[in-house]
Amino acid sequence: MMLVTGASGFLGRAVCAELLARGHSVAALMRTPRWQPPGTDAVVGDLTDTASIRAAVRSAAPDCVVHLAAEIGTQRDSRKIDEVNVRGVRRLVDACEAAGVNRLVFASTVVTGDANGALLTEETPLPVQTAYGRSKQEGERILRDSTLDGIVIRPGHIYGPGGWYAGEVITRLRQPGRFVVVGGGANFWDVVHVEDAANAFVDAAEKAQPGTCFHCADDHAVTQYEFVARTARELRVGAPRRTPVWLARLVTGSGPATTVVRSARTSNAKLKRELGWKPRYPTIETGIPAAVAAIGR
């Protein structure tokens, strides 16, 4: 039995689908049980409530927990980020220890700050500049300091038919003003298709060694402008426009703007070498057409 937090989210639904396809039973931690992914069993629990999360873990009695639930990088309230991404991790880890659940796969991120285009490996100290990035690093520390057999997956920007890609990029490109690229757009983005990210999490749940950390991105980093412009071409709409960084910070807040303009490339070599991970969409040249086709032109 696998227990998945954040199961109803963009990545969560893909992870649940992959777990089910590989023959696992899946319990979905839900605040509202009617939203669980098809084929999963809802377990009611809330990461902000100690008693409910302990009861949920005890009830599910999973062999492994895949922890995906989080406040995302666009959240401007640092208190909410801390409550879910730090305190929530502590509550979940404590609940697993109390229930005798030993294995937990944690969704962290490489999107923590500007690496100035550097290649990030698992041995590279991450630049941490945002509240979201700090919260994920603190979550990793909590897991390392626990008694659990913890595994960390750090994806890059996860795109596909849903989430921020559908809600922000696709939606804005279809509008008359078109999507606005922040700054010059020459900064590198380390992206990964949601199906490939889901495969990485399931691979880790099944066979990763305790205490290991893996970066998850496709084979080639692209610039922010290339990524959005390739999406525009697939949608058959006009090229995206650019906006100054200062204006983006004013509109979205410092953390989200920093996330967009950070520049980093991420190595997936360890994930391939140790877990045999093989991305179905190794570059945006196959990943973006698949995502757009799934969303519908």
KOLLO-198918 format. One record per residue: x, y, z of N, C-alpha, C in turn; residue in one letter; residue number from 1. Coordinates in pm, whole numbers. Layout:
N
> X; Y; Z; X; Y; Z; X; Y; Z; A; NUM
...
END
This chain:
297
> 84; -120; 0; 0; 0; 0; 87; 125; 0; M; 1
> 56; 217; -90; 124; 345; -96; 28; 454; -51; M; 2
> 74; 545; 33; -5; 661; 73; 55; 783; 4; L; 3
> -29; 855; -72; 17; 972; -147; -49; 1096; -91; V; 4
> 31; 1193; -49; -23; 1323; -12; -20; 1413; -136; T; 5
> -111; 1509; -142; -119; 1591; -262; -168; 1512; -382; G; 6
> -245; 1406; -356; -284; 1314; -462; -376; 1377; -567; A; 7
> -451; 1479; -528; -545; 1540; -622; -480; 1651; -704; S; 8
> -351; 1680; -679; -282; 1786; -751; -232; 1741; -886; G; 9
> -168; 1834; -955; -116; 1811; -1090; -20; 1693; -1094; F; 10
> 84; 1696; -1011; 178; 1586; -1005; 116; 1465; -936; L; 11
> 36; 1489; -832; -22; 1380; -756; -105; 1284; -839; G; 12
> -186; 1338; -927; -270; 1253; -1012; -184; 1166; -1105; R; 13
> -75; 1224; -1155; 13; 1146; -1242; 86; 1037; -1163; A; 14
> 128; 1068; -1042; 195; 968; -958; 98; 856; -922; V; 15
> -24; 891; -884; -122; 787; -851; -151; 697; -971; C; 16
> -164; 757; -1089; -189; 678; -1210; -74; 582; -1238; A; 17
> 49; 628; -1219; 165; 542; -1244; 175; 430; -1140; E; 18
> 147; 462; -1015; 148; 359; -911; 44; 251; -941; L; 19
> -75; 292; -978; -180; 197; -1010; -142; 112; -1132; L; 20
> -82; 175; -1232; -42; 103; -1353; 62; -3; -1322; A; 21
> 141; 19; -1217; 244; -79; -1178; 192; -180; -1076; R; 22
> 63; -175; -1047; 3; -277; -962; -3; -247; -814; G; 23
> 27; -123; -774; 22; -87; -633; -120; -48; -592; H; 24
> -154; -76; -466; -273; -18; -405; -237; 121; -356; S; 25
> -327; 217; -374; -295; 356; -344; -401; 417; -254; V; 26
> -357; 473; -141; -443; 553; -55; -408; 700; -77; A; 27
> -509; 782; -97; -489; 924; -125; -528; 1005; -2; A; 28
> -432; 1078; 54; -462; 1164; 168; -541; 1285; 120; L; 29
> -662; 1302; 171; -751; 1406; 121; -817; 1478; 237; M; 30
> -831; 1610; 225; -915; 1683; 319; -1062; 1663; 283; R; 31
> -1091; 1651; 152; -1226; 1625; 103; -1224; 1498; 21; T; 32
> -1279; 1387; 69; -1259; 1257; 5; -1315; 1243; -135; P; 33
> -1408; 1324; -176; -1467; 1303; -309; -1374; 1340; -424; R; 34
> -1259; 1405; -396; -1169; 1450; -501; -1051; 1355; -525; W; 35
> -1053; 1235; -466; -940; 1145; -485; -932; 1097; -630; Q; 36
> -811; 1070; -680; -795; 1021; -817; -865; 888; -837; P; 37
> -911; 860; -958; -977; 731; -986; -888; 614; -950; P; 38
> -948; 514; -887; -876; 393; -852; -808; 397; -717; G; 39
> -808; 513; -651; -745; 525; -519; -850; 523; -409; T; 40
> -807; 492; -289; -894; 497; -172; -863; 622; -90; D; 41
> -965; 700; -62; -945; 824; 13; -921; 796; 161; A; 42
> -823; 866; 216; -799; 865; 359; -803; 1011; 404; V; 43
> -894; 1043; 494; -914; 1182; 535; -805; 1225; 632; V; 44
> -740; 1337; 599; -637; 1390; 686; -594; 1527; 639; G; 45
> -534; 1603; 729; -494; 1741; 700; -356; 1765; 759; D; 46
> -262; 1806; 675; -125; 1827; 720; -111; 1937; 825; L; 47
> -212; 2022; 835; -205; 2129; 935; -265; 2087; 1069; T; 48
> -309; 1961; 1079; -373; 1913; 1202; -304; 1785; 1248; D; 49
> -238; 1790; 1361; -159; 1677; 1409; -242; 1552; 1430; T; 50
> -356; 1565; 1496; -438; 1447; 1527; -488; 1379; 1401; A; 51
> -533; 1459; 1303; -591; 1398; 1183; -484; 1331; 1098; S; 52
> -364; 1387; 1091; -261; 1325; 1009; -210; 1197; 1075; I; 53
> -206; 1197; 1206; -166; 1073; 1276; -270; 963; 1255; R; 54
> -397; 1000; 1263; -504; 901; 1243; -502; 849; 1099; A; 55
> -475; 938; 1002; -474; 898; 862; -361; 799; 833; A; 56
> -243; 828; 882; -129; 738; 858; -151; 604; 927; V; 57
> -203; 609; 1048; -230; 485; 1121; -335; 402; 1050; R; 58
> -439; 468; 996; -546; 397; 927; -498; 334; 796; S; 59
> -419; 409; 718; -373; 359; 589; -269; 249; 605; A; 60
> -186; 260; 709; -77; 164; 734; 2; 134; 607; A; 61
> 57; 237; 543; 124; 216; 414; 263; 155; 430; P; 62
> 309; 93; 322; 448; 48; 316; 540; 166; 286; D; 63
> 486; 266; 217; 565; 384; 179; 471; 503; 166; C; 64
> 519; 621; 205; 446; 746; 184; 518; 825; 76; V; 65
> 442; 874; -21; 496; 965; -123; 438; 1103; -92; V; 66
> 524; 1191; -43; 476; 1320; 7; 494; 1429; -98; H; 67
> 382; 1466; -160; 382; 1566; -267; 312; 1695; -227; L; 68
> 227; 1693; -126; 146; 1810; -89; 235; 1924; -44; A; 69
> 205; 2045; -93; 286; 2162; -57; 217; 2289; -102; A; 70
> 249; 2398; -34; 222; 2530; -89; 328; 2555; -196; E; 71
> 285; 2601; -314; 378; 2612; -426; 447; 2749; -428; I; 72
> 540; 2764; -522; 624; 2882; -525; 554; 3012; -553; G; 73
> 432; 3007; -608; 359; 3131; -634; 286; 3183; -510; T; 74
> 287; 3107; -401; 224; 3151; -277; 305; 3268; -219; Q; 75
> 238; 3382; -196; 308; 3502; -149; 312; 3512; 3; R; 76
> 231; 3432; 73; 224; 3437; 218; 325; 3337; 276; D; 77
> 435; 3387; 330; 539; 3299; 382; 491; 3218; 501; S; 78
> 392; 3268; 574; 339; 3193; 689; 268; 3066; 643; R; 79
> 194; 3076; 533; 127; 2958; 479; 229; 2857; 427; K; 80
> 333; 2907; 363; 439; 2818; 315; 501; 2743; 431; I; 81
> 531; 2813; 538; 592; 2750; 655; 498; 2649; 720; D; 82
> 371; 2684; 730; 274; 2597; 796; 262; 2462; 727; E; 83
> 259; 2462; 595; 240; 2338; 519; 373; 2271; 486; V; 84
> 467; 2348; 434; 590; 2290; 380; 693; 2256; 486; N; 85
> 684; 2317; 602; 779; 2286; 710; 708; 2214; 824; V; 86
> 612; 2282; 884; 540; 2220; 997; 462; 2097; 951; R; 87
> 408; 2103; 829; 335; 1988; 777; 425; 1866; 759; G; 88
> 548; 1889; 711; 643; 1779; 699; 675; 1721; 835; V; 89
> 695; 1808; 934; 724; 1760; 1069; 608; 1674; 1121; R; 90
> 485; 1719; 1101; 369; 1641; 1149; 363; 1505; 1079; R; 91
> 388; 1505; 946; 381; 1380; 872; 492; 1284; 914; L; 92
> 611; 1334; 930; 723; 1250; 973; 695; 1193; 1112; V; 93
> 648; 1276; 1203; 615; 1229; 1338; 506; 1121; 1332; D; 94
> 407; 1142; 1245; 297; 1044; 1233; 349; 912; 1180; A; 95
> 441; 916; 1083; 499; 793; 1030; 580; 721; 1137; C; 96
> 660; 795; 1212; 740; 733; 1318; 650; 669; 1423; E; 97
> 542; 737; 1458; 450; 684; 1560; 378; 559; 1511; A; 98
> 349; 552; 1380; 274; 439; 1325; 363; 325; 1278; A; 99
> 493; 344; 1285; 584; 239; 1241; 601; 232; 1090; G; 100
> 569; 342; 1020; 591; 349; 876; 733; 398; 853; V; 101
> 813; 322; 779; 956; 351; 772; 1001; 427; 648; N; 102
> 926; 419; 538; 976; 470; 410; 894; 590; 363; R; 103
> 964; 698; 324; 897; 819; 277; 976; 880; 162; L; 104
> 908; 906; 52; 967; 976; -63; 915; 1120; -60; V; 105
> 1006; 1215; -58; 972; 1355; -38; 995; 1436; -164; F; 106
> 895; 1511; -205; 907; 1600; -320; 967; 1733; -276; A; 107
> 1093; 1752; -308; 1159; 1878; -285; 1166; 1953; -418; S; 108
> 1271; 2030; -443; 1281; 2104; -568; 1424; 2152; -588; T; 109
> 1462; 2172; -715; 1586; 2243; -745; 1559; 2391; -767; V; 110
> 1430; 2428; -770; 1392; 2567; -799; 1389; 2646; -669; V; 111
> 1508; 2678; -620; 1521; 2746; -491; 1582; 2886; -502; T; 112
> 1647; 2915; -614; 1713; 3043; -632; 1796; 3043; -759; G; 113
> 1861; 3153; -787; 1933; 3172; -912; 2073; 3111; -904; D; 114
> 2100; 3011; -990; 2232; 2949; -996; 2318; 3011; -1105; A; 115
> 2268; 3118; -1168; 2343; 3188; -1273; 2385; 3095; -1386; N; 116
> 2295; 3004; -1421; 2319; 2915; -1534; 2402; 2793; -1505; G; 117
> 2443; 2773; -1380; 2529; 2660; -1345; 2455; 2527; -1358; A; 118
> 2532; 2419; -1378; 2476; 2285; -1381; 2466; 2232; -1239; L; 119
> 2345; 2197; -1197; 2321; 2151; -1061; 2323; 1998; -1056; L; 120
> 2406; 1944; -968; 2403; 1801; -938; 2362; 1784; -792; T; 121
> 2345; 1661; -751; 2304; 1634; -614; 2413; 1673; -514; E; 122
> 2535; 1690; -561; 2645; 1732; -474; 2663; 1883; -472; E; 123
> 2586; 1955; -552; 2599; 2100; -563; 2513; 2168; -456; T; 124
> 2569; 2256; -373; 2485; 2332; -281; 2389; 2420; -361; P; 125
> 2261; 2414; -330; 2161; 2491; -403; 2159; 2636; -354; L; 126
> 2147; 2731; -445; 2126; 2870; -402; 1984; 2885; -350; P; 127
> 1966; 2929; -229; 1833; 2937; -168; 1798; 3083; -144; V; 128
> 1700; 3134; -220; 1668; 3277; -217; 1520; 3307; -195; Q; 129
> 1436; 3206; -192; 1292; 3229; -178; 1238; 3156; -56; T; 130
> 1123; 3202; -7; 1058; 3136; 106; 1023; 2992; 71; A; 131
> 978; 2969; -51; 946; 2834; -96; 1071; 2747; -97; Y; 132
> 1181; 2799; -152; 1305; 2723; -154; 1354; 2689; -16; G; 133
> 1349; 2787; 76; 1391; 2761; 214; 1303; 2655; 279; R; 134
> 1174; 2658; 251; 1084; 2560; 313; 1115; 2419; 266; S; 135
> 1148; 2404; 140; 1180; 2271; 88; 1312; 2219; 144; K; 136
> 1409; 2308; 157; 1535; 2267; 218; 1516; 2228; 365; Q; 137
> 1429; 2299; 435; 1400; 2265; 574; 1327; 2132; 582; E; 138
> 1237; 2106; 486; 1169; 1976; 482; 1268; 1862; 463; G; 139
> 1367; 1883; 376; 1471; 1782; 357; 1547; 1758; 488; E; 140
> 1578; 1866; 561; 1651; 1851; 686; 1571; 1772; 788; R; 141
> 1442; 1801; 797; 1356; 1728; 891; 1357; 1579; 859; I; 142
> 1350; 1545; 731; 1350; 1405; 691; 1484; 1340; 722; L; 143
> 1594; 1410; 694; 1728; 1355; 722; 1746; 1328; 870; R; 144
> 1693; 1415; 955; 1712; 1403; 1098; 1616; 1303; 1163; D; 145
> 1525; 1247; 1085; 1427; 1154; 1139; 1483; 1011; 1139; S; 146
> 1404; 917; 1187; 1442; 776; 1184; 1394; 706; 1058; T; 147
> 1328; 779; 969; 1270; 718; 850; 1374; 688; 743; L; 148
> 1342; 591; 658; 1420; 567; 536; 1371; 668; 432; D; 149
> 1432; 784; 430; 1384; 892; 346; 1457; 900; 213; G; 150
> 1383; 933; 108; 1438; 956; -25; 1387; 1091; -73; I; 151
> 1473; 1171; -132; 1436; 1305; -179; 1444; 1310; -330; V; 152
> 1338; 1361; -393; 1339; 1390; -537; 1327; 1541; -553; I; 153
> 1420; 1599; -629; 1418; 1743; -656; 1389; 1768; -804; R; 154
> 1263; 1787; -841; 1234; 1816; -982; 1266; 1961; -1016; P; 155
> 1280; 1985; -1147; 1282; 2121; -1198; 1139; 2170; -1217; G; 156
> 1118; 2259; -1313; 984; 2308; -1345; 904; 2194; -1411; H; 157
> 799; 2148; -1345; 718; 2037; -1398; 608; 2094; -1486; I; 158
> 604; 2051; -1612; 501; 2099; -1704; 423; 1981; -1762; Y; 159
> 312; 2011; -1827; 229; 1907; -1886; 85; 1953; -1893; G; 160
> -9; 1861; -1918; -150; 1899; -1935; -220; 1926; -1802; P; 161
> -187; 2039; -1742; -246; 2078; -1615; -154; 2173; -1542; G; 162
> -187; 2202; -1417; -100; 2284; -1333; -73; 2421; -1389; G; 163
> 43; 2477; -1354; 79; 2613; -1396; 94; 2623; -1548; W; 164
> 133; 2514; -1613; 154; 2519; -1757; 23; 2546; -1830; Y; 165
> -81; 2472; -1792; -212; 2494; -1854; -275; 2624; -1805; A; 166
> -263; 2650; -1673; -332; 2764; -1615; -268; 2898; -1643; G; 167
> -136; 2899; -1660; -65; 3025; -1683; -15; 3037; -1827; E; 168
> 70; 2946; -1868; 134; 2959; -1999; 32; 2947; -2112; V; 169
> -42; 2836; -2114; -139; 2813; -2223; -247; 2921; -2222; I; 170
> -304; 2947; -2106; -413; 3044; -2097; -369; 3181; -2146; T; 171
> -252; 3227; -2104; -207; 3361; -2141; -165; 3370; -2287; R; 172
> -107; 3262; -2339; -70; 3264; -2480; -194; 3274; -2571; L; 173
> -305; 3225; -2523; -429; 3230; -2602; -500; 3364; -2591; R; 174
> -455; 3449; -2499; -518; 3579; -2483; -460; 3679; -2583; Q; 175
> -534; 3786; -2612; -487; 3883; -2713; -348; 3940; -2684; P; 176
> -318; 3969; -2556; -188; 4026; -2524; -75; 3926; -2523; G; 177
> -107; 3797; -2521; -13; 3686; -2518; 70; 3684; -2389; R; 178
> 126; 3569; -2360; 203; 3549; -2238; 322; 3643; -2233; F; 179
> 353; 3694; -2117; 465; 3786; -2100; 585; 3712; -2043; V; 180
> 694; 3708; -2116; 819; 3652; -2067; 883; 3756; -1975; V; 181
> 929; 3712; -1859; 985; 3805; -1761; 1132; 3828; -1790; V; 182
> 1169; 3955; -1807; 1306; 3989; -1841; 1337; 3956; -1985; G; 183
> 1465; 3934; -2014; 1505; 3902; -2151; 1467; 3763; -2194; G; 184
> 1447; 3672; -2096; 1408; 3535; -2129; 1525; 3444; -2163; G; 185
> 1649; 3492; -2148; 1765; 3411; -2184; 1810; 3319; -2070; A; 186
> 1743; 3328; -1955; 1778; 3242; -1841; 1737; 3098; -1867; N; 187
> 1821; 3004; -1818; 1793; 2862; -1839; 1684; 2812; -1745; F; 188
> 1595; 2730; -1800; 1495; 2658; -1724; 1525; 2508; -1732; W; 189
> 1527; 2440; -1618; 1539; 2295; -1612; 1398; 2238; -1595; D; 190
> 1342; 2187; -1703; 1203; 2144; -1704; 1193; 1993; -1713; V; 191
> 1076; 1939; -1676; 1051; 1796; -1688; 901; 1776; -1706; V; 192
> 864; 1687; -1798; 723; 1656; -1821; 666; 1584; -1700; H; 193
> 541; 1611; -1667; 480; 1556; -1545; 479; 1404; -1545; V; 194
> 462; 1340; -1661; 464; 1193; -1664; 602; 1139; -1629; E; 195
> 705; 1207; -1675; 841; 1163; -1643; 873; 1187; -1496; D; 196
> 826; 1299; -1442; 844; 1324; -1299; 773; 1217; -1217; A; 197
> 651; 1181; -1257; 577; 1077; -1185; 652; 944; -1188; A; 198
> 710; 910; -1303; 787; 787; -1312; 906; 790; -1216; N; 199
> 968; 905; -1202; 1082; 916; -1111; 1041; 890; -967; A; 200
> 926; 946; -927; 880; 926; -790; 845; 780; -764; F; 201
> 783; 714; -860; 747; 574; -840; 872; 486; -843; V; 202
> 965; 517; -933; 1093; 445; -932; 1160; 456; -795; D; 203
> 1159; 577; -739; 1221; 599; -608; 1150; 522; -499; A; 204
> 1016; 524; -502; 939; 452; -401; 968; 302; -406; A; 205
> 989; 250; -526; 1008; 106; -542; 1150; 60; -511; E; 206
> 1252; 141; -545; 1386; 83; -541; 1499; 175; -496; K; 207
> 1472; 299; -461; 1581; 388; -419; 1634; 346; -282; A; 208
> 1763; 366; -263; 1825; 337; -134; 1789; 448; -34; Q; 209
> 1765; 412; 91; 1737; 514; 192; 1848; 619; 200; P; 210
> 1807; 744; 218; 1903; 851; 234; 1952; 912; 104; G; 211
> 1899; 866; -10; 1946; 918; -137; 1863; 1037; -183; T; 212
> 1925; 1118; -270; 1861; 1237; -327; 1884; 1235; -477; C; 213
> 1781; 1270; -552; 1789; 1268; -697; 1734; 1397; -756; F; 214
> 1805; 1452; -855; 1753; 1562; -934; 1677; 1507; -1053; H; 215
> 1568; 1575; -1089; 1480; 1525; -1195; 1451; 1636; -1295; C; 216
> 1508; 1623; -1413; 1484; 1718; -1522; 1506; 1643; -1652; A; 217
> 1459; 1702; -1763; 1480; 1633; -1890; 1624; 1651; -1937; D; 218
> 1654; 1606; -2057; 1793; 1594; -2099; 1861; 1726; -2135; D; 219
> 1781; 1828; -2170; 1840; 1954; -2216; 1767; 2073; -2156; H; 220
> 1840; 2157; -2086; 1781; 2282; -2037; 1752; 2373; -2157; A; 221
> 1648; 2452; -2144; 1612; 2550; -2247; 1599; 2686; -2181; V; 222
> 1601; 2791; -2259; 1578; 2922; -2200; 1429; 2942; -2174; T; 223
> 1401; 3034; -2083; 1261; 3067; -2055; 1189; 3106; -2183; Q; 224
> 1254; 3190; -2265; 1188; 3234; -2389; 1166; 3117; -2485; Y; 225
> 1266; 3028; -2500; 1250; 2913; -2589; 1133; 2826; -2547; E; 226
> 1119; 2806; -2417; 1011; 2720; -2367; 874; 2779; -2401; F; 227
> 856; 2907; -2373; 726; 2970; -2399; 702; 2985; -2549; V; 228
> 806; 3023; -2623; 791; 3039; -2768; 760; 2906; -2836; A; 229
> 820; 2795; -2788; 790; 2663; -2847; 644; 2626; -2822; R; 230
> 594; 2663; -2704; 453; 2639; -2675; 364; 2723; -2766; T; 231
> 402; 2848; -2788; 324; 2935; -2877; 317; 2878; -3018; A; 232
> 430; 2827; -3067; 429; 2768; -3202; 339; 2647; -3208; R; 233
> 340; 2567; -3102; 254; 2447; -3102; 107; 2486; -3099; E; 234
> 76; 2597; -3031; -63; 2646; -3027; -102; 2723; -3153; L; 235
> -1; 2754; -3234; -20; 2833; -3356; -72; 2973; -3324; R; 236
> -9; 3034; -3224; -39; 3172; -3187; 88; 3254; -3199; V; 237
> 75; 3386; -3182; 188; 3476; -3195; 293; 3455; -3087; G; 238
> 412; 3506; -3114; 524; 3493; -3020; 494; 3566; -2890; A; 239
> 550; 3518; -2778; 526; 3584; -2649; 597; 3719; -2641; P; 240
> 547; 3803; -2553; 607; 3933; -2529; 686; 3932; -2399; R; 241
> 772; 4032; -2383; 857; 4043; -2264; 810; 4158; -2176; R; 242
> 841; 4145; -2044; 809; 4251; -1949; 928; 4270; -1855; T; 243
> 950; 4388; -1803; 1065; 4409; -1712; 1052; 4328; -1584; P; 244
> 1165; 4288; -1530; 1166; 4210; -1406; 1105; 4290; -1292; V; 245
> 1135; 4419; -1285; 1084; 4500; -1174; 931; 4502; -1172; W; 246
> 870; 4503; -1291; 724; 4504; -1297; 667; 4370; -1252; L; 247
> 733; 4261; -1290; 689; 4128; -1246; 697; 4116; -1095; A; 248
> 803; 4168; -1035; 816; 4163; -890; 704; 4243; -822; R; 249
> 668; 4354; -882; 561; 4437; -827; 427; 4365; -834; L; 250
> 402; 4294; -943; 273; 4229; -965; 262; 4097; -890; V; 251
> 367; 4013; -897; 357; 3877; -842; 424; 3861; -707; T; 252
> 514; 3952; -671; 593; 3937; -549; 733; 3890; -582; G; 253
> 824; 3909; -489; 965; 3880; -513; 991; 3732; -536; S; 254
> 932; 3645; -454; 958; 3501; -465; 918; 3443; -599; G; 255
> 792; 3462; -641; 752; 3410; -772; 833; 3466; -887; P; 256
> 865; 3596; -883; 944; 3656; -991; 1084; 3596; -995; A; 257
> 1144; 3574; -879; 1276; 3511; -872; 1272; 3371; -932; T; 258
> 1165; 3300; -906; 1148; 3165; -960; 1149; 3166; -1112; T; 259
> 1085; 3265; -1172; 1075; 3272; -1318; 1208; 3309; -1382; V; 260
> 1282; 3401; -1322; 1403; 3452; -1387; 1530; 3380; -1344; V; 261
> 1520; 3287; -1247; 1640; 3211; -1208; 1694; 3138; -1331; R; 262
> 1822; 3115; -1331; 1886; 3046; -1443; 1965; 2928; -1389; S; 263
> 1926; 2807; -1431; 1995; 2687; -1385; 1972; 2573; -1483; A; 264
> 2070; 2487; -1490; 2058; 2360; -1563; 2072; 2248; -1460; R; 265
> 2005; 2137; -1483; 2006; 2030; -1383; 2043; 1897; -1448; T; 266
> 2135; 1827; -1385; 2178; 1696; -1434; 2082; 1587; -1386; S; 267
> 2041; 1499; -1478; 1958; 1383; -1442; 2040; 1255; -1442; N; 268
> 2173; 1266; -1446; 2259; 1149; -1461; 2244; 1048; -1348; A; 269
> 2235; 1096; -1225; 2224; 1005; -1112; 2092; 929; -1114; K; 270
> 1985; 997; -1149; 1854; 933; -1156; 1854; 822; -1261; L; 271
> 1918; 847; -1374; 1928; 745; -1479; 2018; 631; -1434; K; 272
> 2129; 665; -1375; 2230; 564; -1340; 2183; 472; -1228; R; 273
> 2125; 528; -1123; 2093; 446; -1006; 1953; 386; -1010; E; 274
> 1859; 452; -1075; 1721; 401; -1077; 1677; 354; -1215; L; 275
> 1762; 373; -1317; 1725; 331; -1451; 1613; 415; -1511; G; 276
> 1601; 539; -1465; 1494; 630; -1514; 1516; 662; -1660; W; 277
> 1410; 651; -1739; 1416; 682; -1882; 1299; 775; -1916; K; 278
> 1327; 904; -1939; 1217; 996; -1969; 1150; 963; -2102; P; 279
> 1019; 961; -2100; 942; 942; -2223; 955; 1065; -2312; R; 280
> 967; 1181; -2248; 981; 1308; -2320; 1114; 1371; -2280; Y; 281
> 1224; 1330; -2345; 1356; 1377; -2301; 1384; 1524; -2329; P; 282
> 1307; 1586; -2419; 1323; 1728; -2447; 1185; 1790; -2471; T; 283
> 1180; 1923; -2476; 1053; 1991; -2503; 1004; 1967; -2644; I; 284
> 1092; 1920; -2733; 1050; 1897; -2871; 950; 1783; -2882; E; 285
> 949; 1694; -2786; 845; 1591; -2779; 747; 1619; -2666; T; 286
> 796; 1679; -2558; 711; 1700; -2441; 605; 1806; -2462; G; 287
> 641; 1919; -2523; 542; 2026; -2542; 431; 1984; -2639; I; 288
> 460; 1924; -2755; 350; 1878; -2840; 256; 1781; -2769; P; 289
> 312; 1691; -2689; 226; 1596; -2615; 138; 1668; -2515; A; 290
> 195; 1766; -2444; 117; 1840; -2344; 6; 1921; -2410; A; 291
> 38; 1991; -2518; -61; 2072; -2587; -171; 1985; -2646; V; 292
> -134; 1870; -2702; -234; 1779; -2759; -329; 1729; -2651; A; 293
> -275; 1701; -2531; -359; 1652; -2421; -453; 1761; -2371; A; 294
> -406; 1886; -2374; -491; 1998; -2332; -594; 2030; -2439; I; 295
> -550; 2022; -2563; -638; 2054; -2676; -610; 2195; -2727; G; 296
> -590; 2204; -2857; -562; 2334; -2916; -686; 2422; -2915; R; 297
END
